[in-house]
Amino acid sequence: MEVLGFQPERMLRVRWTDTDPANSADWTITWKVEQEGRGTRLFLVHEGFDPGDPAQLMARTIMDGGWRSQVMRALGDALERM
């Protein structure tokens, strides 16, 4: 994993490349937070999927579900405990 960009309290962008030469994964994940009203909105962009590769499309579908059902819920639970 490689950090591509960082702005304290605002943005983190990382690049993940699969070390397996049989896998062409080269993804960028960007987390951004922006103040909204009296709260904060979190944006997540996961890009770099090859739309012509069925395996990558399947991975995207699986990861999308994981971001929603696992990561975001765990993040919300952690923030509630703060």
PDB file of N, CA, C and O in Angstrom, chain B, residues numbered from 101:
ATOM      1  N   MET B 101       0.843  -1.163   0.000  1.00  0.00           N
ATOM      2  CA  MET B 101       0.000   0.000   0.000  1.00  0.00           C
ATOM      3  C   MET B 101       0.895   1.234   0.000  1.00  0.00           C
ATOM      4  O   MET B 101       1.934   1.269   0.660  1.00  0.00           O
ATOM      5  N   GLU B 102       0.476   2.229  -0.742  1.00  0.00           N
ATOM      6  CA  GLU B 102       1.238   3.475  -0.885  1.00  0.00           C
ATOM      7  C   GLU B 102       0.309   4.645  -0.598  1.00  0.00           C
ATOM      8  O   GLU B 102      -0.800   4.703  -1.128  1.00  0.00           O
ATOM      9  N   VAL B 103       0.753   5.572   0.236  1.00  0.00           N
ATOM     10  CA  VAL B 103      -0.025   6.774   0.511  1.00  0.00           C
ATOM     11  C   VAL B 103       0.235   7.768  -0.618  1.00  0.00           C
ATOM     12  O   VAL B 103       1.376   8.158  -0.866  1.00  0.00           O
ATOM     13  N   LEU B 104      -0.833   8.171  -1.296  1.00  0.00           N
ATOM     14  CA  LEU B 104      -0.715   9.115  -2.415  1.00  0.00           C
ATOM     15  C   LEU B 104      -0.992  10.549  -1.996  1.00  0.00           C
ATOM     16  O   LEU B 104      -0.492  11.488  -2.616  1.00  0.00           O
ATOM     17  N   GLY B 105      -1.777  10.722  -0.960  1.00  0.00           N
ATOM     18  CA  GLY B 105      -2.099  12.063  -0.520  1.00  0.00           C
ATOM     19  C   GLY B 105      -2.662  12.048   0.881  1.00  0.00           C
ATOM     20  O   GLY B 105      -3.300  11.079   1.294  1.00  0.00           O
ATOM     21  N   PHE B 106      -2.427  13.124   1.614  1.00  0.00           N
ATOM     22  CA  PHE B 106      -2.909  13.228   2.988  1.00  0.00           C
ATOM     23  C   PHE B 106      -3.068  14.697   3.349  1.00  0.00           C
ATOM     24  O   PHE B 106      -2.160  15.502   3.139  1.00  0.00           O
ATOM     25  N   GLN B 107      -4.220  15.034   3.889  1.00  0.00           N
ATOM     26  CA  GLN B 107      -4.467  16.358   4.442  1.00  0.00           C
ATOM     27  C   GLN B 107      -5.070  16.123   5.818  1.00  0.00           C
ATOM     28  O   GLN B 107      -6.178  15.595   5.910  1.00  0.00           O
ATOM     29  N   PRO B 108      -4.381  16.495   6.890  1.00  0.00           N
ATOM     30  CA  PRO B 108      -4.876  16.216   8.236  1.00  0.00           C
ATOM     31  C   PRO B 108      -6.335  16.649   8.408  1.00  0.00           C
ATOM     32  O   PRO B 108      -6.732  17.755   8.040  1.00  0.00           O
ATOM     33  N   GLU B 109      -7.108  15.733   8.979  1.00  0.00           N
ATOM     34  CA  GLU B 109      -8.522  15.961   9.285  1.00  0.00           C
ATOM     35  C   GLU B 109      -9.379  16.219   8.058  1.00  0.00           C
ATOM     36  O   GLU B 109     -10.509  16.690   8.195  1.00  0.00           O
ATOM     37  N   ARG B 110      -8.873  15.922   6.846  1.00  0.00           N
ATOM     38  CA  ARG B 110      -9.644  16.185   5.637  1.00  0.00           C
ATOM     39  C   ARG B 110      -9.632  15.048   4.626  1.00  0.00           C
ATOM     40  O   ARG B 110     -10.685  14.694   4.094  1.00  0.00           O
ATOM     41  N   MET B 111      -8.442  14.454   4.342  1.00  0.00           N
ATOM     42  CA  MET B 111      -8.370  13.503   3.235  1.00  0.00           C
ATOM     43  C   MET B 111      -7.200  12.539   3.411  1.00  0.00           C
ATOM     44  O   MET B 111      -6.127  12.901   3.895  1.00  0.00           O
ATOM     45  N   LEU B 112      -7.454  11.281   2.994  1.00  0.00           N
ATOM     46  CA  LEU B 112      -6.407  10.273   2.898  1.00  0.00           C
ATOM     47  C   LEU B 112      -6.641   9.512   1.602  1.00  0.00           C
ATOM     48  O   LEU B 112      -7.746   9.027   1.359  1.00  0.00           O
ATOM     49  N   ARG B 113      -5.612   9.403   0.769  1.00  0.00           N
ATOM     50  CA  ARG B 113      -5.699   8.669  -0.497  1.00  0.00           C
ATOM     51  C   ARG B 113      -4.573   7.644  -0.528  1.00  0.00           C
ATOM     52  O   ARG B 113      -3.401   7.984  -0.362  1.00  0.00           O
ATOM     53  N   VAL B 114      -4.944   6.387  -0.741  1.00  0.00           N
ATOM     54  CA  VAL B 114      -3.956   5.310  -0.791  1.00  0.00           C
ATOM     55  C   VAL B 114      -4.120   4.520  -2.082  1.00  0.00           C
ATOM     56  O   VAL B 114      -5.194   4.478  -2.682  1.00  0.00           O
ATOM     57  N   ARG B 115      -3.022   3.897  -2.486  1.00  0.00           N
ATOM     58  CA  ARG B 115      -3.028   3.038  -3.676  1.00  0.00           C
ATOM     59  C   ARG B 115      -2.668   1.639  -3.227  1.00  0.00           C
ATOM     60  O   ARG B 115      -1.744   1.435  -2.440  1.00  0.00           O
ATOM     61  N   TRP B 116      -3.421   0.676  -3.746  1.00  0.00           N
ATOM     62  CA  TRP B 116      -3.167  -0.715  -3.439  1.00  0.00           C
ATOM     63  C   TRP B 116      -2.996  -1.469  -4.737  1.00  0.00           C
ATOM     64  O   TRP B 116      -3.881  -1.455  -5.593  1.00  0.00           O
ATOM     65  N   THR B 117      -1.858  -2.129  -4.887  1.00  0.00           N
ATOM     66  CA  THR B 117      -1.572  -2.923  -6.066  1.00  0.00           C
ATOM     67  C   THR B 117      -1.343  -4.359  -5.620  1.00  0.00           C
ATOM     68  O   THR B 117      -0.571  -4.611  -4.695  1.00  0.00           O
ATOM     69  N   ASP B 118      -2.012  -5.299  -6.277  1.00  0.00           N
ATOM     70  CA  ASP B 118      -1.860  -6.702  -5.936  1.00  0.00           C
ATOM     71  C   ASP B 118      -0.474  -7.174  -6.353  1.00  0.00           C
ATOM     72  O   ASP B 118      -0.027  -6.892  -7.465  1.00  0.00           O
ATOM     73  N   THR B 119       0.198  -7.882  -5.474  1.00  0.00           N
ATOM     74  CA  THR B 119       1.554  -8.364  -5.775  1.00  0.00           C
ATOM     75  C   THR B 119       1.542  -9.623  -6.634  1.00  0.00           C
ATOM     76  O   THR B 119       2.589 -10.044  -7.125  1.00  0.00           O
ATOM     77  N   ASP B 120       0.378 -10.226  -6.820  1.00  0.00           N
ATOM     78  CA  ASP B 120       0.249 -11.412  -7.665  1.00  0.00           C
ATOM     79  C   ASP B 120       0.217 -10.958  -9.124  1.00  0.00           C
ATOM     80  O   ASP B 120      -0.702 -10.240  -9.518  1.00  0.00           O
ATOM     81  N   PRO B 121       1.196 -11.359  -9.932  1.00  0.00           N
ATOM     82  CA  PRO B 121       1.222 -10.901 -11.332  1.00  0.00           C
ATOM     83  C   PRO B 121       0.019 -11.363 -12.144  1.00  0.00           C
ATOM     84  O   PRO B 121      -0.272 -10.789 -13.194  1.00  0.00           O
ATOM     85  N   ALA B 122      -0.681 -12.386 -11.679  1.00  0.00           N
ATOM     86  CA  ALA B 122      -1.876 -12.859 -12.393  1.00  0.00           C
ATOM     87  C   ALA B 122      -3.078 -11.958 -12.148  1.00  0.00           C
ATOM     88  O   ALA B 122      -4.088 -12.062 -12.843  1.00  0.00           O
ATOM     89  N   ASN B 123      -2.971 -11.077 -11.165  1.00  0.00           N
ATOM     90  CA  ASN B 123      -4.067 -10.179 -10.836  1.00  0.00           C
ATOM     91  C   ASN B 123      -3.675  -8.759 -11.239  1.00  0.00           C
ATOM     92  O   ASN B 123      -2.598  -8.286 -10.878  1.00  0.00           O
ATOM     93  N   SER B 124      -4.528  -8.095 -11.970  1.00  0.00           N
ATOM     94  CA  SER B 124      -4.196  -6.751 -12.455  1.00  0.00           C
ATOM     95  C   SER B 124      -4.740  -5.650 -11.548  1.00  0.00           C
ATOM     96  O   SER B 124      -4.905  -4.512 -11.987  1.00  0.00           O
ATOM     97  N   ALA B 125      -5.019  -5.977 -10.296  1.00  0.00           N
ATOM     98  CA  ALA B 125      -5.583  -4.992  -9.374  1.00  0.00           C
ATOM     99  C   ALA B 125      -4.627  -3.825  -9.147  1.00  0.00           C
ATOM    100  O   ALA B 125      -3.459  -4.019  -8.808  1.00  0.00           O
ATOM    101  N   ASP B 126      -5.136  -2.624  -9.339  1.00  0.00           N
ATOM    102  CA  ASP B 126      -4.398  -1.388  -9.080  1.00  0.00           C
ATOM    103  C   ASP B 126      -5.447  -0.356  -8.689  1.00  0.00           C
ATOM    104  O   ASP B 126      -5.961   0.378  -9.534  1.00  0.00           O
ATOM    105  N   TRP B 127      -5.757  -0.310  -7.396  1.00  0.00           N
ATOM    106  CA  TRP B 127      -6.886   0.474  -6.919  1.00  0.00           C
ATOM    107  C   TRP B 127      -6.435   1.674  -6.099  1.00  0.00           C
ATOM    108  O   TRP B 127      -5.392   1.643  -5.446  1.00  0.00           O
ATOM    109  N   THR B 128      -7.226   2.714  -6.145  1.00  0.00           N
ATOM    110  CA  THR B 128      -7.021   3.897  -5.332  1.00  0.00           C
ATOM    111  C   THR B 128      -8.260   4.082  -4.460  1.00  0.00           C
ATOM    112  O   THR B 128      -9.393   4.032  -4.939  1.00  0.00           O
ATOM    113  N   ILE B 129      -8.014   4.297  -3.178  1.00  0.00           N
ATOM    114  CA  ILE B 129      -9.099   4.513  -2.217  1.00  0.00           C
ATOM    115  C   ILE B 129      -8.886   5.882  -1.598  1.00  0.00           C
ATOM    116  O   ILE B 129      -7.811   6.180  -1.077  1.00  0.00           O
ATOM    117  N   THR B 130      -9.916   6.708  -1.659  1.00  0.00           N
ATOM    118  CA  THR B 130      -9.842   8.058  -1.117  1.00  0.00           C
ATOM    119  C   THR B 130     -10.920   8.233  -0.057  1.00  0.00           C
ATOM    120  O   THR B 130     -12.103   8.002  -0.303  1.00  0.00           O
ATOM    121  N   TRP B 131     -10.486   8.641   1.116  1.00  0.00           N
ATOM    122  CA  TRP B 131     -11.403   8.983   2.207  1.00  0.00           C
ATOM    123  C   TRP B 131     -11.349  10.497   2.376  1.00  0.00           C
ATOM    124  O   TRP B 131     -10.268  11.070   2.517  1.00  0.00           O
ATOM    125  N   LYS B 132     -12.511  11.146   2.362  1.00  0.00           N
ATOM    126  CA  LYS B 132     -12.573  12.590   2.583  1.00  0.00           C
ATOM    127  C   LYS B 132     -13.652  12.880   3.620  1.00  0.00           C
ATOM    128  O   LYS B 132     -14.687  12.215   3.651  1.00  0.00           O
ATOM    129  N   VAL B 133     -13.406  13.866   4.459  1.00  0.00           N
ATOM    130  CA  VAL B 133     -14.427  14.331   5.394  1.00  0.00           C
ATOM    131  C   VAL B 133     -14.669  15.805   5.132  1.00  0.00           C
ATOM    132  O   VAL B 133     -13.737  16.571   4.887  1.00  0.00           O
ATOM    133  N   GLU B 134     -15.934  16.188   5.186  1.00  0.00           N
ATOM    134  CA  GLU B 134     -16.319  17.582   4.998  1.00  0.00           C
ATOM    135  C   GLU B 134     -17.356  17.941   6.045  1.00  0.00           C
ATOM    136  O   GLU B 134     -18.264  17.163   6.339  1.00  0.00           O
ATOM    137  N   GLN B 135     -17.205  19.126   6.597  1.00  0.00           N
ATOM    138  CA  GLN B 135     -18.178  19.603   7.562  1.00  0.00           C
ATOM    139  C   GLN B 135     -19.505  19.837   6.854  1.00  0.00           C
ATOM    140  O   GLN B 135     -19.553  20.377   5.749  1.00  0.00           O
ATOM    141  N   GLU B 136     -20.570  19.423   7.508  1.00  0.00           N
ATOM    142  CA  GLU B 136     -21.907  19.613   6.946  1.00  0.00           C
ATOM    143  C   GLU B 136     -22.852  19.947   8.094  1.00  0.00           C
ATOM    144  O   GLU B 136     -23.136  19.104   8.945  1.00  0.00           O
ATOM    145  N   GLY B 137     -23.329  21.173   8.107  1.00  0.00           N
ATOM    146  CA  GLY B 137     -24.190  21.589   9.209  1.00  0.00           C
ATOM    147  C   GLY B 137     -23.439  21.482  10.517  1.00  0.00           C
ATOM    148  O   GLY B 137     -22.353  22.040  10.672  1.00  0.00           O
ATOM    149  N   ARG B 138     -24.034  20.751  11.471  1.00  0.00           N
ATOM    150  CA  ARG B 138     -23.376  20.560  12.764  1.00  0.00           C
ATOM    151  C   ARG B 138     -22.630  19.231  12.830  1.00  0.00           C
ATOM    152  O   ARG B 138     -22.185  18.814  13.899  1.00  0.00           O
ATOM    153  N   GLY B 139     -22.498  18.574  11.693  1.00  0.00           N
ATOM    154  CA  GLY B 139     -21.848  17.274  11.667  1.00  0.00           C
ATOM    155  C   GLY B 139     -20.771  17.201  10.609  1.00  0.00           C
ATOM    156  O   GLY B 139     -20.272  18.215  10.120  1.00  0.00           O
ATOM    157  N   THR B 140     -20.433  15.986  10.274  1.00  0.00           N
ATOM    158  CA  THR B 140     -19.388  15.718   9.297  1.00  0.00           C
ATOM    159  C   THR B 140     -19.871  14.628   8.351  1.00  0.00           C
ATOM    160  O   THR B 140     -20.488  13.654   8.782  1.00  0.00           O
ATOM    161  N   ARG B 141     -19.594  14.790   7.079  1.00  0.00           N
ATOM    162  CA  ARG B 141     -19.948  13.786   6.083  1.00  0.00           C
ATOM    163  C   ARG B 141     -18.654  13.108   5.622  1.00  0.00           C
ATOM    164  O   ARG B 141     -17.652  13.767   5.343  1.00  0.00           O
ATOM    165  N   LEU B 142     -18.703  11.782   5.551  1.00  0.00           N
ATOM    166  CA  LEU B 142     -17.570  10.993   5.103  1.00  0.00           C
ATOM    167  C   LEU B 142     -17.827  10.537   3.675  1.00  0.00           C
ATOM    168  O   LEU B 142     -18.892  10.003   3.362  1.00  0.00           O
ATOM    169  N   PHE B 143     -16.838  10.754   2.812  1.00  0.00           N
ATOM    170  CA  PHE B 143     -16.917  10.310   1.421  1.00  0.00           C
ATOM    171  C   PHE B 143     -15.851   9.239   1.215  1.00  0.00           C
ATOM    172  O   PHE B 143     -14.725   9.366   1.694  1.00  0.00           O
ATOM    173  N   LEU B 144     -16.219   8.198   0.505  1.00  0.00           N
ATOM    174  CA  LEU B 144     -15.303   7.123   0.183  1.00  0.00           C
ATOM    175  C   LEU B 144     -15.387   6.871  -1.312  1.00  0.00           C
ATOM    176  O   LEU B 144     -16.466   6.620  -1.851  1.00  0.00           O
ATOM    177  N   VAL B 145     -14.233   6.939  -1.983  1.00  0.00           N
ATOM    178  CA  VAL B 145     -14.173   6.647  -3.418  1.00  0.00           C
ATOM    179  C   VAL B 145     -13.158   5.527  -3.596  1.00  0.00           C
ATOM    180  O   VAL B 145     -11.997   5.662  -3.211  1.00  0.00           O
ATOM    181  N   HIS B 146     -13.603   4.425  -4.181  1.00  0.00           N
ATOM    182  CA  HIS B 146     -12.744   3.271  -4.443  1.00  0.00           C
ATOM    183  C   HIS B 146     -12.719   3.099  -5.955  1.00  0.00           C
ATOM    184  O   HIS B 146     -13.717   2.683  -6.543  1.00  0.00           O
ATOM    185  N   GLU B 147     -11.603   3.410  -6.590  1.00  0.00           N
ATOM    186  CA  GLU B 147     -11.546   3.419  -8.048  1.00  0.00           C
ATOM    187  C   GLU B 147     -10.382   2.602  -8.577  1.00  0.00           C
ATOM    188  O   GLU B 147      -9.479   2.215  -7.836  1.00  0.00           O
ATOM    189  N   GLY B 148     -10.427   2.348  -9.883  1.00  0.00           N
ATOM    190  CA  GLY B 148      -9.359   1.637 -10.552  1.00  0.00           C
ATOM    191  C   GLY B 148      -9.778   0.270 -11.056  1.00  0.00           C
ATOM    192  O   GLY B 148      -8.946  -0.503 -11.531  1.00  0.00           O
ATOM    193  N   PHE B 149     -11.075  -0.036 -10.953  1.00  0.00           N
ATOM    194  CA  PHE B 149     -11.556  -1.324 -11.436  1.00  0.00           C
ATOM    195  C   PHE B 149     -11.629  -1.316 -12.956  1.00  0.00           C
ATOM    196  O   PHE B 149     -12.033  -0.320 -13.556  1.00  0.00           O
ATOM    197  N   ASP B 150     -11.245  -2.410 -13.570  1.00  0.00           N
ATOM    198  CA  ASP B 150     -11.305  -2.564 -15.016  1.00  0.00           C
ATOM    199  C   ASP B 150     -12.687  -3.084 -15.392  1.00  0.00           C
ATOM    200  O   ASP B 150     -12.996  -4.240 -15.100  1.00  0.00           O
ATOM    201  N   PRO B 151     -13.539  -2.263 -16.036  1.00  0.00           N
ATOM    202  CA  PRO B 151     -14.896  -2.706 -16.371  1.00  0.00           C
ATOM    203  C   PRO B 151     -14.942  -3.828 -17.396  1.00  0.00           C
ATOM    204  O   PRO B 151     -15.988  -4.453 -17.572  1.00  0.00           O
ATOM    205  N   GLY B 152     -13.820  -4.101 -18.084  1.00  0.00           N
ATOM    206  CA  GLY B 152     -13.778  -5.183 -19.059  1.00  0.00           C
ATOM    207  C   GLY B 152     -13.307  -6.508 -18.469  1.00  0.00           C
ATOM    208  O   GLY B 152     -13.213  -7.508 -19.180  1.00  0.00           O
ATOM    209  N   ASP B 153     -13.012  -6.516 -17.178  1.00  0.00           N
ATOM    210  CA  ASP B 153     -12.503  -7.719 -16.515  1.00  0.00           C
ATOM    211  C   ASP B 153     -13.576  -8.267 -15.580  1.00  0.00           C
ATOM    212  O   ASP B 153     -13.848  -7.661 -14.543  1.00  0.00           O
ATOM    213  N   PRO B 154     -14.195  -9.404 -15.923  1.00  0.00           N
ATOM    214  CA  PRO B 154     -15.267  -9.958 -15.087  1.00  0.00           C
ATOM    215  C   PRO B 154     -14.829 -10.218 -13.644  1.00  0.00           C
ATOM    216  O   PRO B 154     -15.623 -10.032 -12.721  1.00  0.00           O
ATOM    217  N   ALA B 155     -13.592 -10.640 -13.434  1.00  0.00           N
ATOM    218  CA  ALA B 155     -13.114 -10.896 -12.075  1.00  0.00           C
ATOM    219  C   ALA B 155     -13.057  -9.603 -11.270  1.00  0.00           C
ATOM    220  O   ALA B 155     -13.390  -9.593 -10.085  1.00  0.00           O
ATOM    221  N   GLN B 156     -12.637  -8.508 -11.912  1.00  0.00           N
ATOM    222  CA  GLN B 156     -12.584  -7.235 -11.198  1.00  0.00           C
ATOM    223  C   GLN B 156     -13.984  -6.697 -10.925  1.00  0.00           C
ATOM    224  O   GLN B 156     -14.220  -6.089  -9.881  1.00  0.00           O
ATOM    225  N   LEU B 157     -14.905  -6.911 -11.840  1.00  0.00           N
ATOM    226  CA  LEU B 157     -16.283  -6.484 -11.599  1.00  0.00           C
ATOM    227  C   LEU B 157     -16.887  -7.253 -10.426  1.00  0.00           C
ATOM    228  O   LEU B 157     -17.623  -6.683  -9.621  1.00  0.00           O
ATOM    229  N   MET B 158     -16.578  -8.541 -10.329  1.00  0.00           N
ATOM    230  CA  MET B 158     -17.059  -9.322  -9.197  1.00  0.00           C
ATOM    231  C   MET B 158     -16.428  -8.813  -7.904  1.00  0.00           C
ATOM    232  O   MET B 158     -17.108  -8.671  -6.888  1.00  0.00           O
ATOM    233  N   ALA B 159     -15.123  -8.541  -7.950  1.00  0.00           N
ATOM    234  CA  ALA B 159     -14.439  -8.009  -6.771  1.00  0.00           C
ATOM    235  C   ALA B 159     -15.052  -6.683  -6.347  1.00  0.00           C
ATOM    236  O   ALA B 159     -15.231  -6.435  -5.154  1.00  0.00           O
ATOM    237  N   ARG B 160     -15.371  -5.837  -7.305  1.00  0.00           N
ATOM    238  CA  ARG B 160     -15.998  -4.545  -7.000  1.00  0.00           C
ATOM    239  C   ARG B 160     -17.334  -4.735  -6.302  1.00  0.00           C
ATOM    240  O   ARG B 160     -17.626  -4.051  -5.322  1.00  0.00           O
ATOM    241  N   THR B 161     -18.137  -5.649  -6.793  1.00  0.00           N
ATOM    242  CA  THR B 161     -19.438  -5.920  -6.187  1.00  0.00           C
ATOM    243  C   THR B 161     -19.275  -6.424  -4.758  1.00  0.00           C
ATOM    244  O   THR B 161     -19.978  -5.978  -3.852  1.00  0.00           O
ATOM    245  N   ILE B 162     -18.355  -7.348  -4.563  1.00  0.00           N
ATOM    246  CA  ILE B 162     -18.124  -7.896  -3.225  1.00  0.00           C
ATOM    247  C   ILE B 162     -17.594  -6.819  -2.287  1.00  0.00           C
ATOM    248  O   ILE B 162     -18.052  -6.705  -1.150  1.00  0.00           O
ATOM    249  N   MET B 163     -16.630  -6.028  -2.757  1.00  0.00           N
ATOM    250  CA  MET B 163     -16.057  -4.980  -1.908  1.00  0.00           C
ATOM    251  C   MET B 163     -17.074  -3.901  -1.583  1.00  0.00           C
ATOM    252  O   MET B 163     -17.087  -3.381  -0.467  1.00  0.00           O
ATOM    253  N   ASP B 164     -17.928  -3.557  -2.541  1.00  0.00           N
ATOM    254  CA  ASP B 164     -18.962  -2.556  -2.295  1.00  0.00           C
ATOM    255  C   ASP B 164     -19.836  -2.994  -1.128  1.00  0.00           C
ATOM    256  O   ASP B 164     -20.148  -2.195  -0.244  1.00  0.00           O
ATOM    257  N   GLY B 165     -20.228  -4.252  -1.128  1.00  0.00           N
ATOM    258  CA  GLY B 165     -21.024  -4.769  -0.021  1.00  0.00           C
ATOM    259  C   GLY B 165     -20.263  -4.745   1.288  1.00  0.00           C
ATOM    260  O   GLY B 165     -20.833  -4.446   2.337  1.00  0.00           O
ATOM    261  N   GLY B 166     -18.968  -5.060   1.232  1.00  0.00           N
ATOM    262  CA  GLY B 166     -18.141  -5.046   2.436  1.00  0.00           C
ATOM    263  C   GLY B 166     -17.951  -3.649   3.002  1.00  0.00           C
ATOM    264  O   GLY B 166     -17.993  -3.455   4.217  1.00  0.00           O
ATOM    265  N   TRP B 167     -17.741  -2.667   2.116  1.00  0.00           N
ATOM    266  CA  TRP B 167     -17.614  -1.282   2.582  1.00  0.00           C
ATOM    267  C   TRP B 167     -18.879  -0.882   3.328  1.00  0.00           C
ATOM    268  O   TRP B 167     -18.811  -0.290   4.406  1.00  0.00           O
ATOM    269  N   ARG B 168     -20.041  -1.209   2.750  1.00  0.00           N
ATOM    270  CA  ARG B 168     -21.317  -0.805   3.338  1.00  0.00           C
ATOM    271  C   ARG B 168     -21.660  -1.587   4.599  1.00  0.00           C
ATOM    272  O   ARG B 168     -22.039  -1.003   5.614  1.00  0.00           O
ATOM    273  N   SER B 169     -21.529  -2.902   4.532  1.00  0.00           N
ATOM    274  CA  SER B 169     -22.023  -3.718   5.641  1.00  0.00           C
ATOM    275  C   SER B 169     -21.006  -3.898   6.766  1.00  0.00           C
ATOM    276  O   SER B 169     -21.401  -4.082   7.918  1.00  0.00           O
ATOM    277  N   GLN B 170     -19.750  -3.852   6.473  1.00  0.00           N
ATOM    278  CA  GLN B 170     -18.736  -4.123   7.487  1.00  0.00           C
ATOM    279  C   GLN B 170     -17.978  -2.874   7.924  1.00  0.00           C
ATOM    280  O   GLN B 170     -18.010  -2.498   9.096  1.00  0.00           O
ATOM    281  N   VAL B 171     -17.304  -2.242   6.988  1.00  0.00           N
ATOM    282  CA  VAL B 171     -16.401  -1.137   7.330  1.00  0.00           C
ATOM    283  C   VAL B 171     -17.160   0.073   7.863  1.00  0.00           C
ATOM    284  O   VAL B 171     -16.806   0.615   8.910  1.00  0.00           O
ATOM    285  N   MET B 172     -18.188   0.493   7.158  1.00  0.00           N
ATOM    286  CA  MET B 172     -18.906   1.699   7.591  1.00  0.00           C
ATOM    287  C   MET B 172     -19.633   1.465   8.917  1.00  0.00           C
ATOM    288  O   MET B 172     -19.685   2.359   9.763  1.00  0.00           O
ATOM    289  N   ARG B 173     -20.188   0.278   9.099  1.00  0.00           N
ATOM    290  CA  ARG B 173     -20.858  -0.027  10.367  1.00  0.00           C
ATOM    291  C   ARG B 173     -19.852  -0.034  11.514  1.00  0.00           C
ATOM    292  O   ARG B 173     -20.122   0.524  12.577  1.00  0.00           O
ATOM    293  N   ALA B 174     -18.695  -0.661  11.307  1.00  0.00           N
ATOM    294  CA  ALA B 174     -17.660  -0.696  12.339  1.00  0.00           C
ATOM    295  C   ALA B 174     -17.154   0.706  12.648  1.00  0.00           C
ATOM    296  O   ALA B 174     -16.901   1.032  13.808  1.00  0.00           O
ATOM    297  N   LEU B 175     -17.005   1.530  11.632  1.00  0.00           N
ATOM    298  CA  LEU B 175     -16.581   2.914  11.836  1.00  0.00           C
ATOM    299  C   LEU B 175     -17.622   3.672  12.651  1.00  0.00           C
ATOM    300  O   LEU B 175     -17.279   4.393  13.588  1.00  0.00           O
ATOM    301  N   GLY B 176     -18.891   3.509  12.294  1.00  0.00           N
ATOM    302  CA  GLY B 176     -19.963   4.163  13.045  1.00  0.00           C
ATOM    303  C   GLY B 176     -19.986   3.724  14.502  1.00  0.00           C
ATOM    304  O   GLY B 176     -20.156   4.550  15.398  1.00  0.00           O
ATOM    305  N   ASP B 177     -19.816   2.436  14.740  1.00  0.00           N
ATOM    306  CA  ASP B 177     -19.782   1.918  16.122  1.00  0.00           C
ATOM    307  C   ASP B 177     -18.616   2.519  16.888  1.00  0.00           C
ATOM    308  O   ASP B 177     -18.768   2.905  18.047  1.00  0.00           O
ATOM    309  N   ALA B 178     -17.444   2.604  16.249  1.00  0.00           N
ATOM    310  CA  ALA B 178     -16.269   3.176  16.909  1.00  0.00           C
ATOM    311  C   ALA B 178     -16.488   4.649  17.246  1.00  0.00           C
ATOM    312  O   ALA B 178     -16.099   5.105  18.321  1.00  0.00           O
ATOM    313  N   LEU B 179     -17.105   5.387  16.337  1.00  0.00           N
ATOM    314  CA  LEU B 179     -17.347   6.812  16.590  1.00  0.00           C
ATOM    315  C   LEU B 179     -18.358   7.020  17.712  1.00  0.00           C
ATOM    316  O   LEU B 179     -18.236   7.971  18.483  1.00  0.00           O
ATOM    317  N   GLU B 180     -19.343   6.154  17.810  1.00  0.00           N
ATOM    318  CA  GLU B 180     -20.330   6.264  18.888  1.00  0.00           C
ATOM    319  C   GLU B 180     -19.695   6.033  20.255  1.00  0.00           C
ATOM    320  O   GLU B 180     -20.146   6.600  21.250  1.00  0.00           O
ATOM    321  N   ARG B 181     -18.653   5.207  20.312  1.00  0.00           N
ATOM    322  CA  ARG B 181     -17.980   4.932  21.584  1.00  0.00           C
ATOM    323  C   ARG B 181     -17.051   6.065  22.008  1.00  0.00           C
ATOM    324  O   ARG B 181     -16.587   6.080  23.148  1.00  0.00           O
ATOM    325  N   MET B 182     -16.772   7.003  21.128  1.00  0.00           N
ATOM    326  CA  MET B 182     -15.836   8.097  21.443  1.00  0.00           C
ATOM    327  C   MET B 182     -16.477   9.118  22.333  1.00  0.00           C
ATOM    328  O   MET B 182     -15.839  10.105  22.700  1.00  0.00           O
TER     329      MET B 182
END
